[in-house]
Amino acid sequence: TARHVDLPTYAFQRQRYWLESGTGTERGTLDHPLLLSVTEVAGGESVLFTGRLSLSAQPWLADHAVNGTVILPGA
């Protein structure tokens, strides 16, 4: 049961389904050594915390090393 559908009149006509940069509901940055920002989760009262682990920013992560290889973070 085939049916006819309308095709775009322009070959490269498209619709984007993702948000543009900077249109999120980010609340802001935090003053925390591991957590960098907090963002509201859509459709609820939850929040999402994001952060980054780096030996240059958190040198204590390399406290337990063997032959120059980090085994465990020193916490």
mmJSON file of the N, C-alpha and C atoms, coordinates in Angstrom:
{"data_MODEL":{"atom_site":{
"group_PDB":["ATOM","ATOM","ATOM","ATOM","ATOM","ATOM","ATOM","ATOM","ATOM","ATOM","ATOM","ATOM","ATOM","ATOM","ATOM","ATOM","ATOM","ATOM","ATOM","ATOM","ATOM","ATOM","ATOM","ATOM","ATOM","ATOM","ATOM","ATOM","ATOM","ATOM","ATOM","ATOM","ATOM","ATOM","ATOM","ATOM","ATOM","ATOM","ATOM","ATOM","ATOM","ATOM","ATOM","ATOM","ATOM","ATOM","ATOM","ATOM","ATOM","ATOM","ATOM","ATOM","ATOM","ATOM","ATOM","ATOM","ATOM","ATOM","ATOM","ATOM","ATOM","ATOM","ATOM","ATOM","ATOM","ATOM","ATOM","ATOM","ATOM","ATOM","ATOM","ATOM","ATOM","ATOM","ATOM","ATOM","ATOM","ATOM","ATOM","ATOM","ATOM","ATOM","ATOM","ATOM","ATOM","ATOM","ATOM","ATOM","ATOM","ATOM","ATOM","ATOM","ATOM","ATOM","ATOM","ATOM","ATOM","ATOM","ATOM","ATOM","ATOM","ATOM","ATOM","ATOM","ATOM","ATOM","ATOM","ATOM","ATOM","ATOM","ATOM","ATOM","ATOM","ATOM","ATOM","ATOM","ATOM","ATOM","ATOM","ATOM","ATOM","ATOM","ATOM","ATOM","ATOM","ATOM","ATOM","ATOM","ATOM","ATOM","ATOM","ATOM","ATOM","ATOM","ATOM","ATOM","ATOM","ATOM","ATOM","ATOM","ATOM","ATOM","ATOM","ATOM","ATOM","ATOM","ATOM","ATOM","ATOM","ATOM","ATOM","ATOM","ATOM","ATOM","ATOM","ATOM","ATOM","ATOM","ATOM","ATOM","ATOM","ATOM","ATOM","ATOM","ATOM","ATOM","ATOM","ATOM","ATOM","ATOM","ATOM","ATOM","ATOM","ATOM","ATOM","ATOM","ATOM","ATOM","ATOM","ATOM","ATOM","ATOM","ATOM","ATOM","ATOM","ATOM","ATOM","ATOM","ATOM","ATOM","ATOM","ATOM","ATOM","ATOM","ATOM","ATOM","ATOM","ATOM","ATOM","ATOM","ATOM","ATOM","ATOM","ATOM","ATOM","ATOM","ATOM","ATOM","ATOM","ATOM","ATOM","ATOM","ATOM","ATOM","ATOM","ATOM","ATOM","ATOM","ATOM","ATOM","ATOM","ATOM","ATOM","ATOM","ATOM"],
"id":[1,2,3,4,5,6,7,8,9,10,11,12,13,14,15,16,17,18,19,20,21,22,23,24,25,26,27,28,29,30,31,32,33,34,35,36,37,38,39,40,41,42,43,44,45,46,47,48,49,50,51,52,53,54,55,56,57,58,59,60,61,62,63,64,65,66,67,68,69,70,71,72,73,74,75,76,77,78,79,80,81,82,83,84,85,86,87,88,89,90,91,92,93,94,95,96,97,98,99,100,101,102,103,104,105,106,107,108,109,110,111,112,113,114,115,116,117,118,119,120,121,122,123,124,125,126,127,128,129,130,131,132,133,134,135,136,137,138,139,140,141,142,143,144,145,146,147,148,149,150,151,152,153,154,155,156,157,158,159,160,161,162,163,164,165,166,167,168,169,170,171,172,173,174,175,176,177,178,179,180,181,182,183,184,185,186,187,188,189,190,191,192,193,194,195,196,197,198,199,200,201,202,203,204,205,206,207,208,209,210,211,212,213,214,215,216,217,218,219,220,221,222,223,224,225],
"type_symbol":["N","C","C","N","C","C","N","C","C","N","C","C","N","C","C","N","C","C","N","C","C","N","C","C","N","C","C","N","C","C","N","C","C","N","C","C","N","C","C","N","C","C","N","C","C","N","C","C","N","C","C","N","C","C","N","C","C","N","C","C","N","C","C","N","C","C","N","C","C","N","C","C","N","C","C","N","C","C","N","C","C","N","C","C","N","C","C","N","C","C","N","C","C","N","C","C","N","C","C","N","C","C","N","C","C","N","C","C","N","C","C","N","C","C","N","C","C","N","C","C","N","C","C","N","C","C","N","C","C","N","C","C","N","C","C","N","C","C","N","C","C","N","C","C","N","C","C","N","C","C","N","C","C","N","C","C","N","C","C","N","C","C","N","C","C","N","C","C","N","C","C","N","C","C","N","C","C","N","C","C","N","C","C","N","C","C","N","C","C","N","C","C","N","C","C","N","C","C","N","C","C","N","C","C","N","C","C","N","C","C","N","C","C","N","C","C","N","C","C","N","C","C","N","C","C"],
"label_atom_id":["N","CA","C","N","CA","C","N","CA","C","N","CA","C","N","CA","C","N","CA","C","N","CA","C","N","CA","C","N","CA","C","N","CA","C","N","CA","C","N","CA","C","N","CA","C","N","CA","C","N","CA","C","N","CA","C","N","CA","C","N","CA","C","N","CA","C","N","CA","C","N","CA","C","N","CA","C","N","CA","C","N","CA","C","N","CA","C","N","CA","C","N","CA","C","N","CA","C","N","CA","C","N","CA","C","N","CA","C","N","CA","C","N","CA","C","N","CA","C","N","CA","C","N","CA","C","N","CA","C","N","CA","C","N","CA","C","N","CA","C","N","CA","C","N","CA","C","N","CA","C","N","CA","C","N","CA","C","N","CA","C","N","CA","C","N","CA","C","N","CA","C","N","CA","C","N","CA","C","N","CA","C","N","CA","C","N","CA","C","N","CA","C","N","CA","C","N","CA","C","N","CA","C","N","CA","C","N","CA","C","N","CA","C","N","CA","C","N","CA","C","N","CA","C","N","CA","C","N","CA","C","N","CA","C","N","CA","C","N","CA","C","N","CA","C","N","CA","C","N","CA","C","N","CA","C","N","CA","C","N","CA","C"],
"label_alt_id":[null,null,null,null,null,null,null,null,null,null,null,null,null,null,null,null,null,null,null,null,null,null,null,null,null,null,null,null,null,null,null,null,null,null,null,null,null,null,null,null,null,null,null,null,null,null,null,null,null,null,null,null,null,null,null,null,null,null,null,null,null,null,null,null,null,null,null,null,null,null,null,null,null,null,null,null,null,null,null,null,null,null,null,null,null,null,null,null,null,null,null,null,null,null,null,null,null,null,null,null,null,null,null,null,null,null,null,null,null,null,null,null,null,null,null,null,null,null,null,null,null,null,null,null,null,null,null,null,null,null,null,null,null,null,null,null,null,null,null,null,null,null,null,null,null,null,null,null,null,null,null,null,null,null,null,null,null,null,null,null,null,null,null,null,null,null,null,null,null,null,null,null,null,null,null,null,null,null,null,null,null,null,null,null,null,null,null,null,null,null,null,null,null,null,null,null,null,null,null,null,null,null,null,null,null,null,null,null,null,null,null,null,null,null,null,null,null,null,null,null,null,null,null,null,null],
"label_comp_id":["THR","THR","THR","ALA","ALA","ALA","ARG","ARG","ARG","HIS","HIS","HIS","VAL","VAL","VAL","ASP","ASP","ASP","LEU","LEU","LEU","PRO","PRO","PRO","THR","THR","THR","TYR","TYR","TYR","ALA","ALA","ALA","PHE","PHE","PHE","GLN","GLN","GLN","ARG","ARG","ARG","GLN","GLN","GLN","ARG","ARG","ARG","TYR","TYR","TYR","TRP","TRP","TRP","LEU","LEU","LEU","GLU","GLU","GLU","SER","SER","SER","GLY","GLY","GLY","THR","THR","THR","GLY","GLY","GLY","THR","THR","THR","GLU","GLU","GLU","ARG","ARG","ARG","GLY","GLY","GLY","THR","THR","THR","LEU","LEU","LEU","ASP","ASP","ASP","HIS","HIS","HIS","PRO","PRO","PRO","LEU","LEU","LEU","LEU","LEU","LEU","LEU","LEU","LEU","SER","SER","SER","VAL","VAL","VAL","THR","THR","THR","GLU","GLU","GLU","VAL","VAL","VAL","ALA","ALA","ALA","GLY","GLY","GLY","GLY","GLY","GLY","GLU","GLU","GLU","SER","SER","SER","VAL","VAL","VAL","LEU","LEU","LEU","PHE","PHE","PHE","THR","THR","THR","GLY","GLY","GLY","ARG","ARG","ARG","LEU","LEU","LEU","SER","SER","SER","LEU","LEU","LEU","SER","SER","SER","ALA","ALA","ALA","GLN","GLN","GLN","PRO","PRO","PRO","TRP","TRP","TRP","LEU","LEU","LEU","ALA","ALA","ALA","ASP","ASP","ASP","HIS","HIS","HIS","ALA","ALA","ALA","VAL","VAL","VAL","ASN","ASN","ASN","GLY","GLY","GLY","THR","THR","THR","VAL","VAL","VAL","ILE","ILE","ILE","LEU","LEU","LEU","PRO","PRO","PRO","GLY","GLY","GLY","ALA","ALA","ALA"],
"label_asym_id":["A","A","A","A","A","A","A","A","A","A","A","A","A","A","A","A","A","A","A","A","A","A","A","A","A","A","A","A","A","A","A","A","A","A","A","A","A","A","A","A","A","A","A","A","A","A","A","A","A","A","A","A","A","A","A","A","A","A","A","A","A","A","A","A","A","A","A","A","A","A","A","A","A","A","A","A","A","A","A","A","A","A","A","A","A","A","A","A","A","A","A","A","A","A","A","A","A","A","A","A","A","A","A","A","A","A","A","A","A","A","A","A","A","A","A","A","A","A","A","A","A","A","A","A","A","A","A","A","A","A","A","A","A","A","A","A","A","A","A","A","A","A","A","A","A","A","A","A","A","A","A","A","A","A","A","A","A","A","A","A","A","A","A","A","A","A","A","A","A","A","A","A","A","A","A","A","A","A","A","A","A","A","A","A","A","A","A","A","A","A","A","A","A","A","A","A","A","A","A","A","A","A","A","A","A","A","A","A","A","A","A","A","A","A","A","A","A","A","A","A","A","A","A","A","A"],
"label_entity_id":["1","1","1","1","1","1","1","1","1","1","1","1","1","1","1","1","1","1","1","1","1","1","1","1","1","1","1","1","1","1","1","1","1","1","1","1","1","1","1","1","1","1","1","1","1","1","1","1","1","1","1","1","1","1","1","1","1","1","1","1","1","1","1","1","1","1","1","1","1","1","1","1","1","1","1","1","1","1","1","1","1","1","1","1","1","1","1","1","1","1","1","1","1","1","1","1","1","1","1","1","1","1","1","1","1","1","1","1","1","1","1","1","1","1","1","1","1","1","1","1","1","1","1","1","1","1","1","1","1","1","1","1","1","1","1","1","1","1","1","1","1","1","1","1","1","1","1","1","1","1","1","1","1","1","1","1","1","1","1","1","1","1","1","1","1","1","1","1","1","1","1","1","1","1","1","1","1","1","1","1","1","1","1","1","1","1","1","1","1","1","1","1","1","1","1","1","1","1","1","1","1","1","1","1","1","1","1","1","1","1","1","1","1","1","1","1","1","1","1","1","1","1","1","1","1"],
"label_seq_id":[1,1,1,2,2,2,3,3,3,4,4,4,5,5,5,6,6,6,7,7,7,8,8,8,9,9,9,10,10,10,11,11,11,12,12,12,13,13,13,14,14,14,15,15,15,16,16,16,17,17,17,18,18,18,19,19,19,20,20,20,21,21,21,22,22,22,23,23,23,24,24,24,25,25,25,26,26,26,27,27,27,28,28,28,29,29,29,30,30,30,31,31,31,32,32,32,33,33,33,34,34,34,35,35,35,36,36,36,37,37,37,38,38,38,39,39,39,40,40,40,41,41,41,42,42,42,43,43,43,44,44,44,45,45,45,46,46,46,47,47,47,48,48,48,49,49,49,50,50,50,51,51,51,52,52,52,53,53,53,54,54,54,55,55,55,56,56,56,57,57,57,58,58,58,59,59,59,60,60,60,61,61,61,62,62,62,63,63,63,64,64,64,65,65,65,66,66,66,67,67,67,68,68,68,69,69,69,70,70,70,71,71,71,72,72,72,73,73,73,74,74,74,75,75,75],
"pdbx_PDB_ins_code":[null,null,null,null,null,null,null,null,null,null,null,null,null,null,null,null,null,null,null,null,null,null,null,null,null,null,null,null,null,null,null,null,null,null,null,null,null,null,null,null,null,null,null,null,null,null,null,null,null,null,null,null,null,null,null,null,null,null,null,null,null,null,null,null,null,null,null,null,null,null,null,null,null,null,null,null,null,null,null,null,null,null,null,null,null,null,null,null,null,null,null,null,null,null,null,null,null,null,null,null,null,null,null,null,null,null,null,null,null,null,null,null,null,null,null,null,null,null,null,null,null,null,null,null,null,null,null,null,null,null,null,null,null,null,null,null,null,null,null,null,null,null,null,null,null,null,null,null,null,null,null,null,null,null,null,null,null,null,null,null,null,null,null,null,null,null,null,null,null,null,null,null,null,null,null,null,null,null,null,null,null,null,null,null,null,null,null,null,null,null,null,null,null,null,null,null,null,null,null,null,null,null,null,null,null,null,null,null,null,null,null,null,null,null,null,null,null,null,null,null,null,null,null,null,null],
"Cartn_x":[0.842,0.0,0.886,1.406,2.258,1.408,1.998,1.293,2.278,1.789,2.611,2.892,4.135,4.505,5.136,5.039,5.641,7.137,7.935,9.378,9.776,10.901,11.354,11.619,11.313,11.534,12.99,13.729,15.14,15.938,16.94,17.66,18.313,18.763,19.466,18.613,17.317,16.425,16.426,16.676,16.735,16.256,15.978,15.552,16.486,16.997,17.89,17.061,17.506,16.777,17.547,18.633,19.401,19.422,19.737,19.755,20.983,20.829,21.971,22.816,24.062,24.973,24.477,24.475,24.084,22.595,21.779,20.333,19.844,20.76,20.371,19.878,19.538,19.049,20.108,21.34,22.429,22.257,22.394,22.244,23.5,24.65,25.867,27.0,28.06,29.24,29.215,29.994,30.062,31.456,31.558,32.852,33.179,33.567,33.829,35.048,35.934,37.146,36.905,35.808,35.549,34.36,33.348,32.142,32.269,32.051,32.24,30.949,29.868,28.615,27.431,26.281,25.031,24.011,23.247,22.262,20.955,19.845,18.53,18.22,17.647,17.231,15.815,15.582,14.269,13.197,12.038,10.89,10.897,11.626,11.644,12.3,12.43,13.056,14.47,15.089,16.436,17.463,18.683,19.791,20.927,21.769,22.904,24.177,25.086,26.362,27.412,28.256,29.33,30.665,31.705,33.043,34.079,35.332,36.433,37.556,38.091,39.239,40.494,41.507,42.751,43.891,44.988,46.15,46.742,46.601,47.133,46.263,44.948,44.051,43.917,43.989,43.895,45.118,46.254,47.473,47.401,46.494,46.354,45.861,45.345,44.923,46.107,47.314,48.508,49.289,48.67,49.381,49.883,49.158,49.555,49.968,51.257,51.784,52.905,53.031,54.092,54.82,56.119,56.932,56.339,55.781,55.219,53.808,53.186,51.823,50.892,49.861,48.902,48.072,48.026,47.266,45.91,45.919,44.709,44.797,43.666,43.706,43.949,44.675,44.969,43.87,42.858,41.737,41.455],
"Cartn_y":[-1.182,0.0,1.244,1.578,2.762,4.016,5.1,6.38,7.476,8.575,9.703,10.598,11.071,12.015,13.233,14.369,15.595,15.581,15.897,15.983,17.447,17.711,19.096,19.679,20.952,21.585,21.974,22.108,22.463,21.264,20.873,19.626,19.593,20.741,20.755,21.337,21.34,21.836,20.837,21.323,20.423,21.146,20.364,20.902,20.356,21.218,20.785,20.357,19.274,18.734,18.88,19.636,19.836,21.32,21.613,22.993,23.711,24.992,25.81,26.059,26.371,26.615,27.788,27.591,28.668,28.787,27.853,27.95,27.047,26.42,25.52,26.272,25.531,26.131,26.029,26.322,26.203,27.24,26.8,27.7,28.494,27.905,28.656,27.775,28.434,27.721,27.587,26.649,26.382,26.678,26.978,27.149,25.834,24.837,23.491,22.947,22.21,21.745,20.708,19.968,18.936,19.253,19.901,20.2,21.581,21.66,22.924,23.687,22.981,23.665,22.796,23.436,22.746,23.15,22.164,22.386,21.724,22.394,21.811,20.725,19.623,18.543,18.845,18.701,19.01,18.084,18.638,17.853,17.394,18.037,17.608,18.628,18.242,19.122,18.66,17.937,17.41,18.354,18.215,18.967,18.017,18.417,17.621,18.419,17.816,18.447,17.899,18.776,18.348,18.814,18.084,18.445,17.738,18.023,17.429,17.08,15.871,15.441,15.606,16.236,16.486,16.498,15.859,15.86,17.249,18.098,19.452,20.328,20.108,20.897,20.314,19.005,18.326,17.428,17.991,17.184,16.083,16.18,15.144,13.822,13.837,12.593,11.67,12.227,11.432,11.071,11.13,10.84,9.405,8.46,7.055,6.58,6.694,6.297,5.289,4.379,3.376,3.504,3.789,3.968,4.994,6.066,7.132,6.897,5.76,5.447,5.592,6.428,6.65,5.393,4.895,3.696,4.066,4.886,5.314,6.789,7.495,8.879,8.954,9.948,10.106,10.893,10.218,10.909,10.261],
"Cartn_z":[0.0,0.0,0.0,-1.14,-1.268,-1.28,-0.821,-0.847,-1.244,-1.759,-2.176,-0.972,-0.892,0.164,-0.48,0.185,-0.321,-0.035,-1.045,-0.895,-0.751,-0.105,0.001,-1.383,-1.544,-2.842,-3.018,-1.951,-2.001,-1.517,-2.268,-1.993,-0.614,-0.117,1.161,2.288,2.113,3.157,4.308,5.5,6.647,7.892,8.903,10.189,11.251,12.116,13.186,14.387,15.014,16.147,17.455,17.47,18.681,19.022,20.273,20.731,20.209,19.969,19.595,20.842,20.658,21.766,22.61,23.918,24.82,25.064,24.593,24.796,25.916,26.645,27.724,28.949,29.975,31.209,32.299,31.933,32.888,33.991,35.209,36.35,36.625,36.404,36.649,37.124,37.543,37.995,39.511,39.993,41.427,41.946,43.22,43.864,44.565,43.762,44.262,43.526,44.194,43.514,42.417,42.457,41.448,40.552,41.084,40.313,39.684,38.376,37.671,37.429,37.117,36.827,37.195,37.279,37.576,36.52,36.013,34.963,35.364,35.106,35.39,34.368,34.819,33.934,33.454,32.167,31.594,32.151,32.434,32.837,34.276,35.123,36.507,37.411,38.656,39.629,39.942,39.023,39.22,38.621,39.093,38.524,38.188,37.256,36.812,37.097,37.847,38.155,37.206,36.677,35.79,36.339,35.988,36.427,35.592,35.904,35.152,36.115,35.955,36.746,35.909,36.495,35.786,36.793,36.44,37.329,37.47,36.47,36.582,37.484,37.479,38.322,39.724,39.872,41.161,41.332,41.724,41.817,42.876,43.824,44.837,44.246,43.008,42.363,42.097,42.036,41.733,42.993,44.159,45.408,45.495,44.949,45.02,43.629,43.349,42.043,42.232,41.285,41.28,39.949,39.991,38.782,37.83,38.362,37.549,37.038,37.404,36.98,38.17,38.024,39.103,39.3,40.541,40.866,41.474,42.519,43.215,43.527,43.551,43.986,45.489,45.906,47.333,48.018,48.429,49.093,50.433],
"occupancy":[1.0,1.0,1.0,1.0,1.0,1.0,1.0,1.0,1.0,1.0,1.0,1.0,1.0,1.0,1.0,1.0,1.0,1.0,1.0,1.0,1.0,1.0,1.0,1.0,1.0,1.0,1.0,1.0,1.0,1.0,1.0,1.0,1.0,1.0,1.0,1.0,1.0,1.0,1.0,1.0,1.0,1.0,1.0,1.0,1.0,1.0,1.0,1.0,1.0,1.0,1.0,1.0,1.0,1.0,1.0,1.0,1.0,1.0,1.0,1.0,1.0,1.0,1.0,1.0,1.0,1.0,1.0,1.0,1.0,1.0,1.0,1.0,1.0,1.0,1.0,1.0,1.0,1.0,1.0,1.0,1.0,1.0,1.0,1.0,1.0,1.0,1.0,1.0,1.0,1.0,1.0,1.0,1.0,1.0,1.0,1.0,1.0,1.0,1.0,1.0,1.0,1.0,1.0,1.0,1.0,1.0,1.0,1.0,1.0,1.0,1.0,1.0,1.0,1.0,1.0,1.0,1.0,1.0,1.0,1.0,1.0,1.0,1.0,1.0,1.0,1.0,1.0,1.0,1.0,1.0,1.0,1.0,1.0,1.0,1.0,1.0,1.0,1.0,1.0,1.0,1.0,1.0,1.0,1.0,1.0,1.0,1.0,1.0,1.0,1.0,1.0,1.0,1.0,1.0,1.0,1.0,1.0,1.0,1.0,1.0,1.0,1.0,1.0,1.0,1.0,1.0,1.0,1.0,1.0,1.0,1.0,1.0,1.0,1.0,1.0,1.0,1.0,1.0,1.0,1.0,1.0,1.0,1.0,1.0,1.0,1.0,1.0,1.0,1.0,1.0,1.0,1.0,1.0,1.0,1.0,1.0,1.0,1.0,1.0,1.0,1.0,1.0,1.0,1.0,1.0,1.0,1.0,1.0,1.0,1.0,1.0,1.0,1.0,1.0,1.0,1.0,1.0,1.0,1.0,1.0,1.0,1.0,1.0,1.0,1.0],
"B_iso_or_equiv":[0.0,0.0,0.0,0.0,0.0,0.0,0.0,0.0,0.0,0.0,0.0,0.0,0.0,0.0,0.0,0.0,0.0,0.0,0.0,0.0,0.0,0.0,0.0,0.0,0.0,0.0,0.0,0.0,0.0,0.0,0.0,0.0,0.0,0.0,0.0,0.0,0.0,0.0,0.0,0.0,0.0,0.0,0.0,0.0,0.0,0.0,0.0,0.0,0.0,0.0,0.0,0.0,0.0,0.0,0.0,0.0,0.0,0.0,0.0,0.0,0.0,0.0,0.0,0.0,0.0,0.0,0.0,0.0,0.0,0.0,0.0,0.0,0.0,0.0,0.0,0.0,0.0,0.0,0.0,0.0,0.0,0.0,0.0,0.0,0.0,0.0,0.0,0.0,0.0,0.0,0.0,0.0,0.0,0.0,0.0,0.0,0.0,0.0,0.0,0.0,0.0,0.0,0.0,0.0,0.0,0.0,0.0,0.0,0.0,0.0,0.0,0.0,0.0,0.0,0.0,0.0,0.0,0.0,0.0,0.0,0.0,0.0,0.0,0.0,0.0,0.0,0.0,0.0,0.0,0.0,0.0,0.0,0.0,0.0,0.0,0.0,0.0,0.0,0.0,0.0,0.0,0.0,0.0,0.0,0.0,0.0,0.0,0.0,0.0,0.0,0.0,0.0,0.0,0.0,0.0,0.0,0.0,0.0,0.0,0.0,0.0,0.0,0.0,0.0,0.0,0.0,0.0,0.0,0.0,0.0,0.0,0.0,0.0,0.0,0.0,0.0,0.0,0.0,0.0,0.0,0.0,0.0,0.0,0.0,0.0,0.0,0.0,0.0,0.0,0.0,0.0,0.0,0.0,0.0,0.0,0.0,0.0,0.0,0.0,0.0,0.0,0.0,0.0,0.0,0.0,0.0,0.0,0.0,0.0,0.0,0.0,0.0,0.0,0.0,0.0,0.0,0.0,0.0,0.0,0.0,0.0,0.0,0.0,0.0,0.0],
"pdbx_formal_charge":[null,null,null,null,null,null,null,null,null,null,null,null,null,null,null,null,null,null,null,null,null,null,null,null,null,null,null,null,null,null,null,null,null,null,null,null,null,null,null,null,null,null,null,null,null,null,null,null,null,null,null,null,null,null,null,null,null,null,null,null,null,null,null,null,null,null,null,null,null,null,null,null,null,null,null,null,null,null,null,null,null,null,null,null,null,null,null,null,null,null,null,null,null,null,null,null,null,null,null,null,null,null,null,null,null,null,null,null,null,null,null,null,null,null,null,null,null,null,null,null,null,null,null,null,null,null,null,null,null,null,null,null,null,null,null,null,null,null,null,null,null,null,null,null,null,null,null,null,null,null,null,null,null,null,null,null,null,null,null,null,null,null,null,null,null,null,null,null,null,null,null,null,null,null,null,null,null,null,null,null,null,null,null,null,null,null,null,null,null,null,null,null,null,null,null,null,null,null,null,null,null,null,null,null,null,null,null,null,null,null,null,null,null,null,null,null,null,null,null,null,null,null,null,null,null],
"auth_seq_id":[1,1,1,2,2,2,3,3,3,4,4,4,5,5,5,6,6,6,7,7,7,8,8,8,9,9,9,10,10,10,11,11,11,12,12,12,13,13,13,14,14,14,15,15,15,16,16,16,17,17,17,18,18,18,19,19,19,20,20,20,21,21,21,22,22,22,23,23,23,24,24,24,25,25,25,26,26,26,27,27,27,28,28,28,29,29,29,30,30,30,31,31,31,32,32,32,33,33,33,34,34,34,35,35,35,36,36,36,37,37,37,38,38,38,39,39,39,40,40,40,41,41,41,42,42,42,43,43,43,44,44,44,45,45,45,46,46,46,47,47,47,48,48,48,49,49,49,50,50,50,51,51,51,52,52,52,53,53,53,54,54,54,55,55,55,56,56,56,57,57,57,58,58,58,59,59,59,60,60,60,61,61,61,62,62,62,63,63,63,64,64,64,65,65,65,66,66,66,67,67,67,68,68,68,69,69,69,70,70,70,71,71,71,72,72,72,73,73,73,74,74,74,75,75,75],
"auth_comp_id":["THR","THR","THR","ALA","ALA","ALA","ARG","ARG","ARG","HIS","HIS","HIS","VAL","VAL","VAL","ASP","ASP","ASP","LEU","LEU","LEU","PRO","PRO","PRO","THR","THR","THR","TYR","TYR","TYR","ALA","ALA","ALA","PHE","PHE","PHE","GLN","GLN","GLN","ARG","ARG","ARG","GLN","GLN","GLN","ARG","ARG","ARG","TYR","TYR","TYR","TRP","TRP","TRP","LEU","LEU","LEU","GLU","GLU","GLU","SER","SER","SER","GLY","GLY","GLY","THR","THR","THR","GLY","GLY","GLY","THR","THR","THR","GLU","GLU","GLU","ARG","ARG","ARG","GLY","GLY","GLY","THR","THR","THR","LEU","LEU","LEU","ASP","ASP","ASP","HIS","HIS","HIS","PRO","PRO","PRO","LEU","LEU","LEU","LEU","LEU","LEU","LEU","LEU","LEU","SER","SER","SER","VAL","VAL","VAL","THR","THR","THR","GLU","GLU","GLU","VAL","VAL","VAL","ALA","ALA","ALA","GLY","GLY","GLY","GLY","GLY","GLY","GLU","GLU","GLU","SER","SER","SER","VAL","VAL","VAL","LEU","LEU","LEU","PHE","PHE","PHE","THR","THR","THR","GLY","GLY","GLY","ARG","ARG","ARG","LEU","LEU","LEU","SER","SER","SER","LEU","LEU","LEU","SER","SER","SER","ALA","ALA","ALA","GLN","GLN","GLN","PRO","PRO","PRO","TRP","TRP","TRP","LEU","LEU","LEU","ALA","ALA","ALA","ASP","ASP","ASP","HIS","HIS","HIS","ALA","ALA","ALA","VAL","VAL","VAL","ASN","ASN","ASN","GLY","GLY","GLY","THR","THR","THR","VAL","VAL","VAL","ILE","ILE","ILE","LEU","LEU","LEU","PRO","PRO","PRO","GLY","GLY","GLY","ALA","ALA","ALA"],
"auth_asym_id":["A","A","A","A","A","A","A","A","A","A","A","A","A","A","A","A","A","A","A","A","A","A","A","A","A","A","A","A","A","A","A","A","A","A","A","A","A","A","A","A","A","A","A","A","A","A","A","A","A","A","A","A","A","A","A","A","A","A","A","A","A","A","A","A","A","A","A","A","A","A","A","A","A","A","A","A","A","A","A","A","A","A","A","A","A","A","A","A","A","A","A","A","A","A","A","A","A","A","A","A","A","A","A","A","A","A","A","A","A","A","A","A","A","A","A","A","A","A","A","A","A","A","A","A","A","A","A","A","A","A","A","A","A","A","A","A","A","A","A","A","A","A","A","A","A","A","A","A","A","A","A","A","A","A","A","A","A","A","A","A","A","A","A","A","A","A","A","A","A","A","A","A","A","A","A","A","A","A","A","A","A","A","A","A","A","A","A","A","A","A","A","A","A","A","A","A","A","A","A","A","A","A","A","A","A","A","A","A","A","A","A","A","A","A","A","A","A","A","A","A","A","A","A","A","A"],
"auth_atom_id":["N","CA","C","N","CA","C","N","CA","C","N","CA","C","N","CA","C","N","CA","C","N","CA","C","N","CA","C","N","CA","C","N","CA","C","N","CA","C","N","CA","C","N","CA","C","N","CA","C","N","CA","C","N","CA","C","N","CA","C","N","CA","C","N","CA","C","N","CA","C","N","CA","C","N","CA","C","N","CA","C","N","CA","C","N","CA","C","N","CA","C","N","CA","C","N","CA","C","N","CA","C","N","CA","C","N","CA","C","N","CA","C","N","CA","C","N","CA","C","N","CA","C","N","CA","C","N","CA","C","N","CA","C","N","CA","C","N","CA","C","N","CA","C","N","CA","C","N","CA","C","N","CA","C","N","CA","C","N","CA","C","N","CA","C","N","CA","C","N","CA","C","N","CA","C","N","CA","C","N","CA","C","N","CA","C","N","CA","C","N","CA","C","N","CA","C","N","CA","C","N","CA","C","N","CA","C","N","CA","C","N","CA","C","N","CA","C","N","CA","C","N","CA","C","N","CA","C","N","CA","C","N","CA","C","N","CA","C","N","CA","C","N","CA","C","N","CA","C","N","CA","C","N","CA","C","N","CA","C","N","CA","C"],
"pdbx_PDB_model_num":[1,1,1,1,1,1,1,1,1,1,1,1,1,1,1,1,1,1,1,1,1,1,1,1,1,1,1,1,1,1,1,1,1,1,1,1,1,1,1,1,1,1,1,1,1,1,1,1,1,1,1,1,1,1,1,1,1,1,1,1,1,1,1,1,1,1,1,1,1,1,1,1,1,1,1,1,1,1,1,1,1,1,1,1,1,1,1,1,1,1,1,1,1,1,1,1,1,1,1,1,1,1,1,1,1,1,1,1,1,1,1,1,1,1,1,1,1,1,1,1,1,1,1,1,1,1,1,1,1,1,1,1,1,1,1,1,1,1,1,1,1,1,1,1,1,1,1,1,1,1,1,1,1,1,1,1,1,1,1,1,1,1,1,1,1,1,1,1,1,1,1,1,1,1,1,1,1,1,1,1,1,1,1,1,1,1,1,1,1,1,1,1,1,1,1,1,1,1,1,1,1,1,1,1,1,1,1,1,1,1,1,1,1,1,1,1,1,1,1,1,1,1,1,1,1]
}}}
